[in-house]
Every structure is written in structure tokens, then in C-alpha cells.
């Protein structure tokens, strides 16, 4: 009986020893692998070639972060080169006029805020000095809207035409047949395709057909 008890104790101690050695071996191997990974990472970082690669990648990343969005704006009237221009977001009216070669001898900037930031799809019109006596100052003084969103139609009822290239969502919604959905669609179309070349181009916007167009065609301009 005594021998049997001793045998059980010996076997138990042997099993405990095997388990202990197994755990120790696994832990040792894991620690060694971790150490090797750290050493490999340090070697990679401190290698001159790899440092150049890391710096280069970080440079391109910062360059991408600093890339500004582009916008499309139109300038016409009394400028030397009226056209649609691709510009950096944050540009001002002065930059656009300068890009267009400046104004002509008959151009007038009295009614234009050259320091104003221009928006995508906007159309800037430089008037002639010959038109100054005819201009209705109300076109420019209403600060609730973009300066070029409204243009006097010259009709007897003193109605105003809405510039579909610059009008805000609320301005577009004043047109007959244009609600929230269509106003958003018009603005989205401008952002993706640039300015409308003519009022008929607004029919390229989804869900604006000939019938809807006829409801407001006499109230818009470009």
C-alpha cells in the first residue's frame, strides 16, 4: 500500500513537471519571436534605403492632404478672354479676372467685389462702362444672395432673372415647378459638370423635362 502511494506521488510530480516545462518552452519561444520582430522592425527603420522610402511615402501623403479641390467658373462680358476656367477652391473674383487677361478698355469693376470668394459653377459678368447708367443697383445690394445670382430683365414689371449657374437652393426653389429635390439635382449637376452654357442645358438635369422647363424658362438666365 505504501509503495502504491509513492508511485502515485511520483507520477503526479512527473506530470506537473512536464506541464511546467511545456509552458516554459512555449513562453520562451513566443518571447524570442517577439524580440526578433522588434529587432527586424528596428533594422528596417534604421536602414538608410528604408528611411528614404518612409520619408518619401510620408511626403506624398502630406502632399495629397494639401491638394486643393478644383472648381469651374465662367467669366464673360468686358474681359479680354471670356471663358470657363478651372481654378483652385478658395480663389477670389480678382484671380478669375486676372486669369481672363484682365478687363477691356470699356470694362467696369465698380459693381464687382473682387475680394469675394468664388464658388463652383458661378458666372461672373464684367459690365461695360456704357451700361453703368442703366444698371439697377438692387442687382448687387441684396446680401442674402450671391452677387451674380440675379439679373434685371429690363421688363416693365421689374422682374428678375435667376442665374442657374450661381443660384442657391433657396433661390432655385422660387422657380415654378422646382422643389427641394430638383433644386438639389441642379446644384449637384453644376458641381459635377460645370456651368450651364445655355438655359436649355438645365433639361439635362434628371427629372427636368420640357414641360417643367416651360414653367420657368422666362425666369432664368446663365
C-alpha positions in Angstrom: 0.0 0.0 0.0 2.8 2.3 0.9 4.6 1.6 -2.4 1.5 2.3 -4.4 1.0 5.7 -2.7 4.6 6.6 -3.5 4.2 5.6 -7.1 1.1 7.8 -7.5 3.0 10.8 -6.0 5.9 10.2 -8.4 3.7 10.0 -11.4 1.8 13.2 -10.3 5.0 15.1 -9.8 6.2 13.9 -13.2 3.0 15.2 -14.9 3.3 18.5 -13.2 6.9 18.8 -14.3 6.1 18.0 -17.9 3.3 20.7 -17.9 5.7 23.2 -16.3 8.4 22.5 -18.9 5.8 22.8 -21.8 4.6 26.2 -20.6 8.1 27.4 -20.1 9.1 26.3 -23.6 6.1 27.9 -25.2 6.6 31.2 -23.4 10.3 31.2 -24.2 9.6 30.7 -27.9 6.9 33.4 -28.0 9.2 35.9 -26.3 12.0 35.1 -28.7 9.8 35.6 -31.7 8.6 39.0 -30.3 12.2 40.0 -29.8 13.1 39.1 -33.3 10.2 41.0 -34.7 11.2 44.1 -32.7 14.8 43.8 -33.9 13.6 43.3 -37.5 11.4 46.4 -37.3 14.3 48.5 -35.8 16.6 47.2 -38.5 14.1 48.2 -41.2 13.5 51.6 -39.8 17.2 52.4 -39.4 18.2 51.1 -42.8 19.1 54.1 -45.0 17.2 52.8 -48.0 14.1 52.1 -45.9 14.3 55.5 -44.3 14.2 57.2 -47.7 11.1 55.1 -48.6 9.4 56.1 -45.3 10.2 59.8 -45.8 9.0 59.6 -49.4 5.7 57.9 -48.5 5.1 60.5 -45.8 5.9 63.3 -48.3 3.4 62.0 -50.8 0.8 61.6 -48.0 1.2 65.2 -46.9 1.1 66.3 -50.5 -2.2 64.6 -51.1 -3.6 66.1 -47.9 -2.6 69.6 -49.1 -4.1 69.1 -52.6 -7.0 71.6 -53.0 -10.2 70.9 -54.8 -10.8 72.4 -58.2 -13.8 74.4 -59.3 -15.1 75.5 -62.7 -16.2 79.2 -63.1 -17.1 81.3 -66.0 -16.3 84.9 -66.7 -17.8 86.9 -69.6 -18.5 90.4 -70.6 -15.8 93.0 -70.8 -12.8 90.8 -70.2 -10.0 90.0 -72.7 -10.5 86.2 -72.7 -14.1 85.3 -71.6 -14.3 81.6 -71.0 -14.9 78.8 -68.4 -11.8 78.4 -66.2 -10.6 75.6 -63.9 -9.4 77.1 -60.6 -8.5 76.1 -57.1 -11.1 76.2 -54.4 -10.8 79.4 -52.4 -9.9 81.6 -55.4 -11.4 85.1 -55.5 -13.0 87.1 -58.2 -9.8 89.0 -58.7 -7.9 85.8 -59.5 -10.5 84.9 -62.1 -10.4 88.3 -63.9 -6.6 88.1 -63.9 -6.7 84.6 -65.4 -9.1 86.0 -68.1 -6.4 88.6 -69.1 -8.0 91.5 -67.3 -10.8 93.8 -68.4 -11.1 95.6 -71.7 -10.9 99.4 -72.1 -14.7 99.5 -71.6 -14.8 97.2 -68.6 -16.0 98.4 -65.3 -15.3 96.8 -61.9 -17.3 99.3 -59.8 -20.1 96.9 -59.1 -17.9 93.8 -58.6 -16.4 92.7 -55.3 -13.0 91.4 -56.4 -12.2 90.1 -52.9 -15.2 87.8 -52.8 -14.5 84.0 -52.9 -16.0 82.4 -56.0 -18.0 79.2 -56.0 -18.1 76.2 -58.3 -20.4 76.8 -61.3 -20.5 80.5 -60.8 -20.6 83.0 -63.7 -19.1 86.5 -63.3 -20.2 89.2 -65.7 -18.0 92.3 -66.1 -20.2 95.1 -67.3 -19.3 97.9 -69.8 -18.9 101.5 -68.6 -21.6 102.3 -71.2 -24.1 100.2 -69.2 -23.4 101.8 -65.9 -26.2 104.4 -66.2 -28.7 101.6 -66.8 -27.7 99.2 -64.1 -30.2 98.7 -61.3 -28.2 98.7 -58.0 -30.6 96.3 -56.5 -28.9 93.6 -58.5 -25.9 93.9 -56.2 -27.1 95.2 -52.8 -29.1 92.2 -51.6 -26.6 90.5 -49.4 -28.8 87.5 -48.8 -27.9 86.1 -52.2 -24.8 85.7 -54.4 -24.0 89.0 -56.2 -24.4 87.5 -59.6 -27.4 85.2 -58.9 -30.0 87.8 -60.0 -30.0 89.9 -63.2 -32.6 92.6 -64.0 -34.7 91.5 -67.0 -35.4 95.0 -68.2 -39.1 94.3 -68.5 -41.9 96.6 -67.4 -42.8 94.5 -64.3 -39.3 94.8 -62.9 -38.9 91.0 -62.7 -35.5 89.5 -62.1 -34.0 86.5 -63.9 -32.3 83.8 -61.7 -28.8 82.8 -62.9 -29.0 79.0 -62.8 -25.2 78.8 -62.7 -24.9 80.6 -59.3 -28.3 80.4 -57.6 -28.6 78.8 -54.2 -31.0 76.1 -53.3 -33.5 78.6 -51.9 -33.3 80.8 -54.9 -33.9 77.9 -57.3 -37.0 76.9 -55.2 -38.6 80.2 -56.1 -39.0 79.0 -59.6 -42.3 77.4 -60.6 -42.0 73.6 -60.5 -38.7 73.5 -58.6 -38.8 71.9 -55.1 -36.2 70.6 -52.7 -35.3 67.5 -54.8 -34.9 69.3 -58.2 -33.0 72.2 -56.6 -30.6 69.7 -55.1 -30.3 67.9 -58.5 -29.5 71.2 -60.3 -26.7 72.1 -57.8 -25.3 68.5 -58.0 -25.3 68.7 -61.8 -23.4 72.0 -61.6 -20.8 70.6 -59.3 -20.2 67.5 -61.5 -20.4 69.1 -64.9 -19.6 72.8 -64.5 -21.7 75.7 -65.7 -24.7 75.6 -67.9 -23.9 77.0 -71.4 -27.5 78.0 -72.1 -30.8 77.8 -70.2 -31.8 74.8 -72.3 -29.0 72.8 -70.7 -30.9 72.6 -67.5 -33.1 70.0 -69.2 -30.0 67.7 -68.9 -30.7 67.6 -65.2 -32.6 64.4 -64.1 -36.4 64.9 -63.9 -36.4 68.2 -65.6 -38.2 67.7 -68.9 -39.7 70.1 -71.5 -43.0 70.6 -69.5 -41.2 71.5 -66.3 -38.7 73.7 -68.2 -41.6 75.7 -69.8 -42.8 76.6 -66.4 -39.8 78.8 -65.6 -37.8 79.3 -68.8 -38.7 83.0 -68.8 -37.4 83.4 -65.3 -33.9 82.1 -65.7 -30.6 83.1 -67.3 -26.9 82.0 -67.5 
